[in-house]
């Protein structure tokens, strides 16, 4: 059950990343390695979203101890 949840979350995040990349909000760079190394960065078009990302991070850290498996 837990593994199924992790796979579901991973697929959801991949879709979000893909959409944000298509919208020009984030950049994605793949480095040739085994396993592949992928680096994401905020594009200039996405810079206005940084305060929102910071609030989301703060929210996640605040609730992290209440959610199983989050450190």
Beta strands, then each sheet from edge to edge (+ up, - down):
strand 1: 26-31
strand 2: 37-42
sheet 1: 1+ 2-
end
